[in-house]
Amino acid sequence: MHTNEDIERALTTLRVIIGAMLAGMIAFGAVAVVLGRQADDTTLATPLLVVLIVLSLGAVPTFVITRAVLRNRVRHSYELRPPTEDQTGKLVPILMTLTIIGAAMAEGVGLFGLVIYVITGTVWALIAPVVAILALVLQLPSRDKLNRFVADVTGQHSL
């Protein structure tokens, strides 16, 4: 059985991972803004922005579908075998996986936007890292998010 201490340790680890992704995005963003002002190759701006938009529009449904598939698989397993004890500790790795997938997708789009800004100097590309930073902040785990996830998947309230 997983203790509250084990669960908090796992959530703290996940916070550190997401925090590191945020710090990297912000640090690279600061460098990109300094370097981007020196860039003047605008010929690539439009095609790269189109790729960024397609990538962004693809990341959202991909994450939503991935999250739904994983949740449904877990939910189905609980329908077949109703839980006999608190399942919070057993579901932490699944929440961690979902969180890291979402954060990585957001980070990838954000970093691509920063690269486009460095190459072309177009400020429109900076929308991607701003949205990515917001998405990363929203991905930061909490005990409340874990409890909602457990209730959603199992119908059981966690400790």
Beta strands, then each sheet from edge to edge (+ up, - down):
end
